[in-house]
């Protein structure tokens, strides 16, 4: 009986791990898509002097990307512009 329970738990954990790995791969592809699709627009907004928070909200609204990753994205573009 304990062996069966252990086997079920391990099987469930394997399914969860596989699902998470798949999600990570999709997110990596999505971040590459954002980099190509929004970089010019973000550069224009930065040149206009718009606050980072406003740019982050726009990225969030258009892509569904979280605010923290959006901030990191904006900050990386700022660094490249310098």
PDB file of N, CA, C and O in Angstrom:
ATOM      1  N   UNK A   1       0.813  -1.204   0.000  1.00  0.00           N
ATOM      2  CA  UNK A   1       0.000   0.000   0.000  1.00  0.00           C
ATOM      3  C   UNK A   1       0.863   1.278   0.000  1.00  0.00           C
ATOM      4  O   UNK A   1       0.601   2.176  -0.800  1.00  0.00           O
ATOM      5  N   UNK A   2       1.883   1.384   0.873  1.00  0.00           N
ATOM      6  CA  UNK A   2       2.727   2.594   0.843  1.00  0.00           C
ATOM      7  C   UNK A   2       3.470   2.744  -0.486  1.00  0.00           C
ATOM      8  O   UNK A   2       3.717   3.862  -0.938  1.00  0.00           O
ATOM      9  N   UNK A   3       3.823   1.626  -1.105  1.00  0.00           N
ATOM     10  CA  UNK A   3       4.500   1.685  -2.398  1.00  0.00           C
ATOM     11  C   UNK A   3       3.593   2.288  -3.462  1.00  0.00           C
ATOM     12  O   UNK A   3       4.046   3.103  -4.265  1.00  0.00           O
ATOM     13  N   UNK A   4       2.330   1.906  -3.481  1.00  0.00           N
ATOM     14  CA  UNK A   4       1.376   2.435  -4.450  1.00  0.00           C
ATOM     15  C   UNK A   4       1.180   3.937  -4.257  1.00  0.00           C
ATOM     16  O   UNK A   4       1.123   4.694  -5.226  1.00  0.00           O
ATOM     17  N   UNK A   5       1.076   4.359  -3.004  1.00  0.00           N
ATOM     18  CA  UNK A   5       0.908   5.775  -2.705  1.00  0.00           C
ATOM     19  C   UNK A   5       2.124   6.565  -3.182  1.00  0.00           C
ATOM     20  O   UNK A   5       1.983   7.639  -3.766  1.00  0.00           O
ATOM     21  N   UNK A   6       3.305   6.033  -2.933  1.00  0.00           N
ATOM     22  CA  UNK A   6       4.537   6.686  -3.388  1.00  0.00           C
ATOM     23  C   UNK A   6       4.579   6.773  -4.908  1.00  0.00           C
ATOM     24  O   UNK A   6       4.992   7.787  -5.471  1.00  0.00           O
ATOM     25  N   UNK A   7       4.153   5.717  -5.556  1.00  0.00           N
ATOM     26  CA  UNK A   7       4.142   5.685  -7.013  1.00  0.00           C
ATOM     27  C   UNK A   7       3.172   6.727  -7.573  1.00  0.00           C
ATOM     28  O   UNK A   7       3.484   7.394  -8.559  1.00  0.00           O
ATOM     29  N   UNK A   8       2.024   6.868  -6.965  1.00  0.00           N
ATOM     30  CA  UNK A   8       1.037   7.862  -7.401  1.00  0.00           C
ATOM     31  C   UNK A   8       1.578   9.273  -7.200  1.00  0.00           C
ATOM     32  O   UNK A   8       1.429  10.125  -8.076  1.00  0.00           O
ATOM     33  N   UNK A   9       2.197   9.520  -6.069  1.00  0.00           N
ATOM     34  CA  UNK A   9       2.754  10.854  -5.784  1.00  0.00           C
ATOM     35  C   UNK A   9       3.855  11.195  -6.779  1.00  0.00           C
ATOM     36  O   UNK A   9       3.889  12.305  -7.311  1.00  0.00           O
ATOM     37  N   UNK A  10       4.746  10.260  -7.030  1.00  0.00           N
ATOM     38  CA  UNK A  10       5.841  10.493  -7.978  1.00  0.00           C
ATOM     39  C   UNK A  10       5.287  10.748  -9.378  1.00  0.00           C
ATOM     40  O   UNK A  10       5.778  11.623 -10.092  1.00  0.00           O
ATOM     41  N   UNK A  11       4.277   9.995  -9.767  1.00  0.00           N
ATOM     42  CA  UNK A  11       3.675  10.187 -11.085  1.00  0.00           C
ATOM     43  C   UNK A  11       3.053  11.575 -11.208  1.00  0.00           C
ATOM     44  O   UNK A  11       3.219  12.245 -12.227  1.00  0.00           O
ATOM     45  N   UNK A  12       2.342  12.002 -10.175  1.00  0.00           N
ATOM     46  CA  UNK A  12       1.744  13.341 -10.179  1.00  0.00           C
ATOM     47  C   UNK A  12       2.809  14.432 -10.263  1.00  0.00           C
ATOM     48  O   UNK A  12       2.655  15.411 -10.993  1.00  0.00           O
ATOM     49  N   UNK A  13       3.879  14.250  -9.514  1.00  0.00           N
ATOM     50  CA  UNK A  13       4.967  15.232  -9.550  1.00  0.00           C
ATOM     51  C   UNK A  13       5.614  15.296 -10.930  1.00  0.00           C
ATOM     52  O   UNK A  13       5.977  16.380 -11.389  1.00  0.00           O
ATOM     53  N   UNK A  14       5.760  14.174 -11.587  1.00  0.00           N
ATOM     54  CA  UNK A  14       6.331  14.157 -12.941  1.00  0.00           C
ATOM     55  C   UNK A  14       5.442  14.925 -13.909  1.00  0.00           C
ATOM     56  O   UNK A  14       5.947  15.678 -14.742  1.00  0.00           O
ATOM     57  N   UNK A  15       4.134  14.749 -13.813  1.00  0.00           N
ATOM     58  CA  UNK A  15       3.199  15.453 -14.682  1.00  0.00           C
ATOM     59  C   UNK A  15       3.301  16.962 -14.442  1.00  0.00           C
ATOM     60  O   UNK A  15       3.303  17.746 -15.391  1.00  0.00           O
ATOM     61  N   UNK A  16       3.385  17.363 -13.176  1.00  0.00           N
ATOM     62  CA  UNK A  16       3.508  18.783 -12.838  1.00  0.00           C
ATOM     63  C   UNK A  16       4.804  19.362 -13.391  1.00  0.00           C
ATOM     64  O   UNK A  16       4.805  20.458 -13.951  1.00  0.00           O
ATOM     65  N   UNK A  17       5.898  18.642 -13.239  1.00  0.00           N
ATOM     66  CA  UNK A  17       7.197  19.119 -13.730  1.00  0.00           C
ATOM     67  C   UNK A  17       7.168  19.282 -15.247  1.00  0.00           C
ATOM     68  O   UNK A  17       7.663  20.281 -15.771  1.00  0.00           O
ATOM     69  N   UNK A  18       6.602  18.323 -15.947  1.00  0.00           N
ATOM     70  CA  UNK A  18       6.529  18.412 -17.405  1.00  0.00           C
ATOM     71  C   UNK A  18       5.680  19.608 -17.827  1.00  0.00           C
ATOM     72  O   UNK A  18       6.033  20.318 -18.768  1.00  0.00           O
ATOM     73  N   UNK A  19       4.563  19.832 -17.136  1.00  0.00           N
ATOM     74  CA  UNK A  19       3.705  20.975 -17.457  1.00  0.00           C
ATOM     75  C   UNK A  19       4.437  22.296 -17.217  1.00  0.00           C
ATOM     76  O   UNK A  19       4.319  23.226 -18.015  1.00  0.00           O
ATOM     77  N   UNK A  20       5.185  22.377 -16.133  1.00  0.00           N
ATOM     78  CA  UNK A  20       5.930  23.610 -15.833  1.00  0.00           C
ATOM     79  C   UNK A  20       7.040  23.854 -16.855  1.00  0.00           C
ATOM     80  O   UNK A  20       7.259  24.992 -17.270  1.00  0.00           O
ATOM     81  N   UNK A  21       7.727  22.814 -17.256  1.00  0.00           N
ATOM     82  CA  UNK A  21       8.770  22.971 -18.274  1.00  0.00           C
ATOM     83  C   UNK A  21       8.185  23.460 -19.590  1.00  0.00           C
ATOM     84  O   UNK A  21       8.787  24.286 -20.275  1.00  0.00           O
ATOM     85  N   UNK A  22       7.030  22.957 -19.935  1.00  0.00           N
ATOM     86  CA  UNK A  22       6.353  23.408 -21.152  1.00  0.00           C
ATOM     87  C   UNK A  22       5.984  24.884 -21.044  1.00  0.00           C
ATOM     88  O   UNK A  22       6.149  25.642 -21.999  1.00  0.00           O
ATOM     89  N   UNK A  23       5.491  25.282 -19.892  1.00  0.00           N
ATOM     90  CA  UNK A  23       5.110  26.683 -19.658  1.00  0.00           C
ATOM     91  C   UNK A  23       6.342  27.595 -19.754  1.00  0.00           C
ATOM     92  O   UNK A  23       6.259  28.678 -20.332  1.00  0.00           O
ATOM     93  N   UNK A  24       7.463  27.174 -19.203  1.00  0.00           N
ATOM     94  CA  UNK A  24       8.702  27.965 -19.260  1.00  0.00           C
ATOM     95  C   UNK A  24       9.118  28.171 -20.715  1.00  0.00           C
ATOM     96  O   UNK A  24       9.493  29.277 -21.104  1.00  0.00           O
ATOM     97  N   UNK A  25       9.054  27.125 -21.506  1.00  0.00           N
ATOM     98  CA  UNK A  25       9.436  27.237 -22.920  1.00  0.00           C
ATOM     99  C   UNK A  25       8.531  28.223 -23.653  1.00  0.00           C
ATOM    100  O   UNK A  25       9.015  29.028 -24.449  1.00  0.00           O
ATOM    101  N   UNK A  26       7.229  28.171 -23.395  1.00  0.00           N
ATOM    102  CA  UNK A  26       6.303  29.111 -24.026  1.00  0.00           C
ATOM    103  C   UNK A  26       6.613  30.537 -23.612  1.00  0.00           C
ATOM    104  O   UNK A  26       6.572  31.445 -24.443  1.00  0.00           O
ATOM    105  N   UNK A  27       6.924  30.750 -22.332  1.00  0.00           N
ATOM    106  CA  UNK A  27       7.233  32.100 -21.853  1.00  0.00           C
ATOM    107  C   UNK A  27       8.516  32.637 -22.477  1.00  0.00           C
ATOM    108  O   UNK A  27       8.607  33.828 -22.776  1.00  0.00           O
ATOM    109  N   UNK A  28       9.499  31.778 -22.675  1.00  0.00           N
ATOM    110  CA  UNK A  28      10.738  32.216 -23.325  1.00  0.00           C
ATOM    111  C   UNK A  28      10.462  32.650 -24.753  1.00  0.00           C
ATOM    112  O   UNK A  28      11.000  33.661 -25.204  1.00  0.00           O
ATOM    113  N   UNK A  29       9.642  31.913 -25.462  1.00  0.00           N
ATOM    114  CA  UNK A  29       9.285  32.295 -26.827  1.00  0.00           C
ATOM    115  C   UNK A  29       8.487  33.583 -26.837  1.00  0.00           C
ATOM    116  O   UNK A  29       8.669  34.419 -27.722  1.00  0.00           O
ATOM    117  N   UNK A  30       7.600  33.755 -25.857  1.00  0.00           N
ATOM    118  CA  UNK A  30       6.767  34.945 -25.763  1.00  0.00           C
ATOM    119  C   UNK A  30       7.619  36.178 -25.505  1.00  0.00           C
ATOM    120  O   UNK A  30       7.367  37.234 -26.086  1.00  0.00           O
ATOM    121  N   UNK A  31       8.633  36.059 -24.634  1.00  0.00           N
ATOM    122  CA  UNK A  31       9.471  37.218 -24.348  1.00  0.00           C
ATOM    123  C   UNK A  31      10.275  37.627 -25.582  1.00  0.00           C
ATOM    124  O   UNK A  31      10.535  38.814 -25.780  1.00  0.00           O
ATOM    125  N   UNK A  32      10.667  36.670 -26.407  1.00  0.00           N
ATOM    126  CA  UNK A  32      11.355  37.000 -27.656  1.00  0.00           C
ATOM    127  C   UNK A  32      10.415  37.743 -28.598  1.00  0.00           C
ATOM    128  O   UNK A  32      10.832  38.680 -29.279  1.00  0.00           O
ATOM    129  N   UNK A  33       9.155  37.332 -28.641  1.00  0.00           N
ATOM    130  CA  UNK A  33       8.161  37.996 -29.475  1.00  0.00           C
ATOM    131  C   UNK A  33       7.980  39.444 -29.030  1.00  0.00           C
ATOM    132  O   UNK A  33       7.909  40.348 -29.863  1.00  0.00           O
ATOM    133  N   UNK A  34       7.907  39.662 -27.727  1.00  0.00           N
ATOM    134  CA  UNK A  34       7.739  41.021 -27.197  1.00  0.00           C
ATOM    135  C   UNK A  34       8.935  41.885 -27.594  1.00  0.00           C
ATOM    136  O   UNK A  34       8.772  43.042 -27.982  1.00  0.00           O
ATOM    137  N   UNK A  35      10.117  41.323 -27.496  1.00  0.00           N
ATOM    138  CA  UNK A  35      11.321  42.078 -27.814  1.00  0.00           C
ATOM    139  C   UNK A  35      11.271  42.623 -29.241  1.00  0.00           C
ATOM    140  O   UNK A  35      11.699  43.750 -29.491  1.00  0.00           O
ATOM    141  N   UNK A  36      10.757  41.838 -30.164  1.00  0.00           N
ATOM    142  CA  UNK A  36      10.690  42.303 -31.542  1.00  0.00           C
ATOM    143  C   UNK A  36       9.509  43.224 -31.788  1.00  0.00           C
ATOM    144  O   UNK A  36       9.620  44.177 -32.559  1.00  0.00           O
ATOM    145  N   UNK A  37       8.392  42.958 -31.152  1.00  0.00           N
ATOM    146  CA  UNK A  37       7.175  43.683 -31.484  1.00  0.00           C
ATOM    147  C   UNK A  37       7.045  45.033 -30.798  1.00  0.00           C
ATOM    148  O   UNK A  37       6.362  45.914 -31.321  1.00  0.00           O
ATOM    149  N   UNK A  38       7.673  45.225 -29.651  1.00  0.00           N
ATOM    150  CA  UNK A  38       7.429  46.448 -28.888  1.00  0.00           C
ATOM    151  C   UNK A  38       8.658  47.339 -28.707  1.00  0.00           C
ATOM    152  O   UNK A  38       8.531  48.459 -28.213  1.00  0.00           O
ATOM    153  N   UNK A  39       9.818  46.877 -29.087  1.00  0.00           N
ATOM    154  CA  UNK A  39      11.022  47.638 -28.785  1.00  0.00           C
ATOM    155  C   UNK A  39      11.009  49.041 -29.384  1.00  0.00           C
ATOM    156  O   UNK A  39      11.353  50.005 -28.701  1.00  0.00           O
ATOM    157  N   UNK A  40      10.618  49.168 -30.648  1.00  0.00           N
ATOM    158  CA  UNK A  40      10.586  50.494 -31.275  1.00  0.00           C
ATOM    159  C   UNK A  40       9.612  51.422 -30.554  1.00  0.00           C
ATOM    160  O   UNK A  40       9.904  52.595 -30.324  1.00  0.00           O
ATOM    161  N   UNK A  41       8.458  50.878 -30.205  1.00  0.00           N
ATOM    162  CA  UNK A  41       7.459  51.683 -29.510  1.00  0.00           C
ATOM    163  C   UNK A  41       7.954  52.122 -28.132  1.00  0.00           C
ATOM    164  O   UNK A  41       7.736  53.264 -27.726  1.00  0.00           O
ATOM    165  N   UNK A  42       8.610  51.226 -27.424  1.00  0.00           N
ATOM    166  CA  UNK A  42       9.150  51.562 -26.100  1.00  0.00           C
ATOM    167  C   UNK A  42      10.236  52.625 -26.242  1.00  0.00           C
ATOM    168  O   UNK A  42      10.296  53.560 -25.443  1.00  0.00           O
ATOM    169  N   UNK A  43      11.084  52.489 -27.240  1.00  0.00           N
ATOM    170  CA  UNK A  43      12.125  53.502 -27.472  1.00  0.00           C
ATOM    171  C   UNK A  43      11.518  54.885 -27.709  1.00  0.00           C
ATOM    172  O   UNK A  43      12.001  55.884 -27.176  1.00  0.00           O
ATOM    173  N   UNK A  44      10.459  54.932 -28.512  1.00  0.00           N
ATOM    174  CA  UNK A  44       9.789  56.213 -28.787  1.00  0.00           C
ATOM    175  C   UNK A  44       9.210  56.808 -27.509  1.00  0.00           C
ATOM    176  O   UNK A  44       9.325  58.012 -27.276  1.00  0.00           O
ATOM    177  N   UNK A  45       8.588  55.971 -26.679  1.00  0.00           N
ATOM    178  CA  UNK A  45       8.003  56.462 -25.438  1.00  0.00           C
ATOM    179  C   UNK A  45       9.083  56.972 -24.484  1.00  0.00           C
ATOM    180  O   UNK A  45       8.889  57.973 -23.795  1.00  0.00           O
ATOM    181  N   UNK A  46      10.214  56.279 -24.451  1.00  0.00           N
ATOM    182  CA  UNK A  46      11.317  56.724 -23.598  1.00  0.00           C
ATOM    183  C   UNK A  46      11.879  58.057 -24.086  1.00  0.00           C
ATOM    184  O   UNK A  46      12.180  58.939 -23.282  1.00  0.00           O
ATOM    185  N   UNK A  47      12.018  58.203 -25.406  1.00  0.00           N
ATOM    186  CA  UNK A  47      12.520  59.456 -25.958  1.00  0.00           C
ATOM    187  C   UNK A  47      11.577  60.616 -25.682  1.00  0.00           C
ATOM    188  O   UNK A  47      12.020  61.755 -25.531  1.00  0.00           O
ATOM    189  N   UNK A  48      10.269  60.333 -25.614  1.00  0.00           N
ATOM    190  CA  UNK A  48       9.288  61.370 -25.280  1.00  0.00           C
ATOM    191  C   UNK A  48       9.331  61.735 -23.796  1.00  0.00           C
ATOM    192  O   UNK A  48       8.740  62.731 -23.378  1.00  0.00           O
ATOM    193  N   UNK A  49      10.028  60.929 -23.011  1.00  0.00           N
ATOM    194  CA  UNK A  49      10.135  61.209 -21.585  1.00  0.00           C
ATOM    195  C   UNK A  49       8.993  60.649 -20.741  1.00  0.00           C
ATOM    196  O   UNK A  49       8.782  61.087 -19.610  1.00  0.00           O
ATOM    197  N   UNK A  50       8.258  59.681 -21.290  1.00  0.00           N
ATOM    198  CA  UNK A  50       7.170  59.079 -20.515  1.00  0.00           C
ATOM    199  C   UNK A  50       7.733  58.300 -19.330  1.00  0.00           C
ATOM    200  O   UNK A  50       8.799  57.694 -19.438  1.00  0.00           O
ATOM    201  N   UNK A  51       7.028  58.311 -18.202  1.00  0.00           N
ATOM    202  CA  UNK A  51       7.508  57.561 -17.032  1.00  0.00           C
ATOM    203  C   UNK A  51       7.538  56.054 -17.298  1.00  0.00           C
ATOM    204  O   UNK A  51       6.730  55.517 -18.056  1.00  0.00           O
ATOM    205  N   UNK A  52       8.482  55.403 -16.657  1.00  0.00           N
ATOM    206  CA  UNK A  52       8.630  53.960 -16.808  1.00  0.00           C
ATOM    207  C   UNK A  52       7.333  53.236 -16.445  1.00  0.00           C
ATOM    208  O   UNK A  52       6.954  52.265 -17.099  1.00  0.00           O
ATOM    209  N   UNK A  53       6.656  53.717 -15.398  1.00  0.00           N
ATOM    210  CA  UNK A  53       5.425  53.043 -14.969  1.00  0.00           C
ATOM    211  C   UNK A  53       4.349  53.076 -16.050  1.00  0.00           C
ATOM    212  O   UNK A  53       3.594  52.116 -16.209  1.00  0.00           O
ATOM    213  N   UNK A  54       4.279  54.166 -16.782  1.00  0.00           N
ATOM    214  CA  UNK A  54       3.289  54.268 -17.861  1.00  0.00           C
ATOM    215  C   UNK A  54       3.630  53.297 -18.993  1.00  0.00           C
ATOM    216  O   UNK A  54       2.747  52.658 -19.565  1.00  0.00           O
ATOM    217  N   UNK A  55       4.916  53.200 -19.302  1.00  0.00           N
ATOM    218  CA  UNK A  55       5.365  52.279 -20.351  1.00  0.00           C
ATOM    219  C   UNK A  55       5.103  50.833 -19.921  1.00  0.00           C
ATOM    220  O   UNK A  55       4.669  50.003 -20.720  1.00  0.00           O
ATOM    221  N   UNK A  56       5.376  50.548 -18.642  1.00  0.00           N
ATOM    222  CA  UNK A  56       5.130  49.203 -18.112  1.00  0.00           C
ATOM    223  C   UNK A  56       3.654  48.829 -18.227  1.00  0.00           C
ATOM    224  O   UNK A  56       3.318  47.705 -18.600  1.00  0.00           O
ATOM    225  N   UNK A  57       2.787  49.770 -17.905  1.00  0.00           N
ATOM    226  CA  UNK A  57       1.343  49.498 -17.995  1.00  0.00           C
ATOM    227  C   UNK A  57       0.926  49.215 -19.435  1.00  0.00           C
ATOM    228  O   UNK A  57       0.104  48.335 -19.692  1.00  0.00           O
ATOM    229  N   UNK A  58       1.502  49.971 -20.372  1.00  0.00           N
ATOM    230  CA  UNK A  58       1.163  49.760 -21.787  1.00  0.00           C
ATOM    231  C   UNK A  58       1.595  48.359 -22.229  1.00  0.00           C
ATOM    232  O   UNK A  58       0.843  47.653 -22.900  1.00  0.00           O
ATOM    233  N   UNK A  59       2.801  47.970 -21.850  1.00  0.00           N
ATOM    234  CA  UNK A  59       3.291  46.628 -22.190  1.00  0.00           C
ATOM    235  C   UNK A  59       2.381  45.577 -21.565  1.00  0.00           C
ATOM    236  O   UNK A  59       2.012  44.599 -22.214  1.00  0.00           O
ATOM    237  N   UNK A  60       2.026  45.786 -20.305  1.00  0.00           N
ATOM    238  CA  UNK A  60       1.144  44.859 -19.597  1.00  0.00           C
ATOM    239  C   UNK A  60      -0.210  44.740 -20.291  1.00  0.00           C
ATOM    240  O   UNK A  60      -0.719  43.634 -20.468  1.00  0.00           O
ATOM    241  N   UNK A  61      -0.790  45.859 -20.680  1.00  0.00           N
ATOM    242  CA  UNK A  61      -2.107  45.848 -21.316  1.00  0.00           C
ATOM    243  C   UNK A  61      -2.079  45.183 -22.688  1.00  0.00           C
ATOM    244  O   UNK A  61      -3.016  44.475 -23.057  1.00  0.00           O
ATOM    245  N   UNK A  62      -1.010  45.412 -23.440  1.00  0.00           N
ATOM    246  CA  UNK A  62      -0.952  44.882 -24.805  1.00  0.00           C
ATOM    247  C   UNK A  62      -0.496  43.429 -24.887  1.00  0.00           C
ATOM    248  O   UNK A  62      -0.868  42.710 -25.814  1.00  0.00           O
ATOM    249  N   UNK A  63       0.314  42.997 -23.910  1.00  0.00           N
ATOM    250  CA  UNK A  63       0.893  41.657 -24.018  1.00  0.00           C
ATOM    251  C   UNK A  63       0.480  40.713 -22.898  1.00  0.00           C
ATOM    252  O   UNK A  63       0.586  39.496 -23.046  1.00  0.00           O
ATOM    253  N   UNK A  64       0.010  41.259 -21.776  1.00  0.00           N
ATOM    254  CA  UNK A  64      -0.307  40.415 -20.632  1.00  0.00           C
ATOM    255  C   UNK A  64       0.912  40.088 -19.795  1.00  0.00           C
ATOM    256  O   UNK A  64       0.817  39.342 -18.821  1.00  0.00           O
ATOM    257  N   UNK A  65       2.058  40.642 -20.167  1.00  0.00           N
ATOM    258  CA  UNK A  65       3.283  40.428 -19.405  1.00  0.00           C
ATOM    259  C   UNK A  65       3.143  41.093 -18.046  1.00  0.00           C
ATOM    260  O   UNK A  65       2.570  42.179 -17.956  1.00  0.00           O
ATOM    261  N   UNK A  66       3.644  40.480 -17.000  1.00  0.00           N
ATOM    262  CA  UNK A  66       3.564  41.036 -15.659  1.00  0.00           C
ATOM    263  C   UNK A  66       4.325  42.354 -15.555  1.00  0.00           C
ATOM    264  O   UNK A  66       5.170  42.664 -16.394  1.00  0.00           O
ATOM    265  N   UNK A  67       4.014  43.120 -14.518  1.00  0.00           N
ATOM    266  CA  UNK A  67       4.636  44.434 -14.368  1.00  0.00           C
ATOM    267  C   UNK A  67       6.137  44.336 -14.084  1.00  0.00           C
ATOM    268  O   UNK A  67       6.913  45.144 -14.594  1.00  0.00           O
ATOM    269  N   UNK A  68       6.548  43.366 -13.286  1.00  0.00           N
ATOM    270  CA  UNK A  68       7.980  43.244 -12.980  1.00  0.00           C
ATOM    271  C   UNK A  68       8.779  42.877 -14.240  1.00  0.00           C
ATOM    272  O   UNK A  68       9.787  43.529 -14.514  1.00  0.00           O
ATOM    273  N   UNK A  69       8.376  41.872 -15.010  1.00  0.00           N
ATOM    274  CA  UNK A  69       9.109  41.594 -16.255  1.00  0.00           C
ATOM    275  C   UNK A  69       9.049  42.765 -17.237  1.00  0.00           C
ATOM    276  O   UNK A  69      10.003  43.003 -17.977  1.00  0.00           O
ATOM    277  N   UNK A  70       7.930  43.497 -17.247  1.00  0.00           N
ATOM    278  CA  UNK A  70       7.826  44.667 -18.125  1.00  0.00           C
ATOM    279  C   UNK A  70       8.842  45.726 -17.710  1.00  0.00           C
ATOM    280  O   UNK A  70       9.460  46.365 -18.562  1.00  0.00           O
ATOM    281  N   UNK A  71       9.016  45.914 -16.398  1.00  0.00           N
ATOM    282  CA  UNK A  71       9.999  46.882 -15.902  1.00  0.00           C
ATOM    283  C   UNK A  71      11.411  46.456 -16.317  1.00  0.00           C
ATOM    284  O   UNK A  71      12.206  47.280 -16.768  1.00  0.00           O
ATOM    285  N   UNK A  72      11.712  45.177 -16.163  1.00  0.00           N
ATOM    286  CA  UNK A  72      13.039  44.684 -16.560  1.00  0.00           C
ATOM    287  C   UNK A  72      13.269  44.903 -18.056  1.00  0.00           C
ATOM    288  O   UNK A  72      14.371  45.249 -18.482  1.00  0.00           O
ATOM    289  N   UNK A  73      12.223  44.698 -18.837  1.00  0.00           N
ATOM    290  CA  UNK A  73      12.309  44.892 -20.282  1.00  0.00           C
ATOM    291  C   UNK A  73      12.591  46.355 -20.610  1.00  0.00           C
ATOM    292  O   UNK A  73      13.464  46.653 -21.425  1.00  0.00           O
ATOM    293  N   UNK A  74      11.855  47.267 -19.978  1.00  0.00           N
ATOM    294  CA  UNK A  74      12.057  48.708 -20.208  1.00  0.00           C
ATOM    295  C   UNK A  74      13.461  49.113 -19.760  1.00  0.00           C
ATOM    296  O   UNK A  74      14.146  49.862 -20.457  1.00  0.00           O
ATOM    297  N   UNK A  75      13.885  48.621 -18.605  1.00  0.00           N
ATOM    298  CA  UNK A  75      15.223  48.954 -18.105  1.00  0.00           C
ATOM    299  C   UNK A  75      16.316  48.458 -19.050  1.00  0.00           C
ATOM    300  O   UNK A  75      17.326  49.136 -19.241  1.00  0.00           O
ATOM    301  N   UNK A  76      16.118  47.280 -19.641  1.00  0.00           N
ATOM    302  CA  UNK A  76      17.142  46.760 -20.570  1.00  0.00           C
ATOM    303  C   UNK A  76      17.227  47.630 -21.826  1.00  0.00           C
ATOM    304  O   UNK A  76      18.311  47.830 -22.374  1.00  0.00           O
ATOM    305  N   UNK A  77      16.084  48.145 -22.279  1.00  0.00           N
ATOM    306  CA  UNK A  77      16.096  49.030 -23.451  1.00  0.00           C
ATOM    307  C   UNK A  77      16.762  50.357 -23.087  1.00  0.00           C
ATOM    308  O   UNK A  77      17.518  50.913 -23.883  1.00  0.00           O
ATOM    309  N   UNK A  78      16.480  50.860 -21.889  1.00  0.00           N
ATOM    310  CA  UNK A  78      17.118  52.112 -21.437  1.00  0.00           C
ATOM    311  C   UNK A  78      18.637  51.962 -21.456  1.00  0.00           C
ATOM    312  O   UNK A  78      19.346  52.854 -21.921  1.00  0.00           O
ATOM    313  N   UNK A  79      19.130  50.846 -20.956  1.00  0.00           N
ATOM    314  CA  UNK A  79      20.590  50.618 -20.919  1.00  0.00           C
ATOM    315  C   UNK A  79      21.190  50.596 -22.322  1.00  0.00           C
ATOM    316  O   UNK A  79      22.271  51.136 -22.555  1.00  0.00           O
ATOM    317  N   UNK A  80      20.477  49.965 -23.251  1.00  0.00           N
ATOM    318  CA  UNK A  80      20.986  49.886 -24.621  1.00  0.00           C
ATOM    319  C   UNK A  80      20.949  51.232 -25.328  1.00  0.00           C
ATOM    320  O   UNK A  80      21.710  51.463 -26.267  1.00  0.00           O
ATOM    321  N   UNK A  81      20.062  52.126 -24.879  1.00  0.00           N
ATOM    322  CA  UNK A  81      19.953  53.445 -25.503  1.00  0.00           C
ATOM    323  C   UNK A  81      21.069  54.383 -25.040  1.00  0.00           C
ATOM    324  O   UNK A  81      21.341  55.391 -25.692  1.00  0.00           O
ATOM    325  N   UNK A  82      21.702  54.062 -23.944  1.00  0.00           N
ATOM    326  CA  UNK A  82      22.738  54.964 -23.404  1.00  0.00           C
ATOM    327  C   UNK A  82      24.051  54.810 -24.126  1.00  0.00           C
ATOM    328  O   UNK A  82      25.021  55.492 -23.797  1.00  0.00           O
TER     329      UNK A  82
END
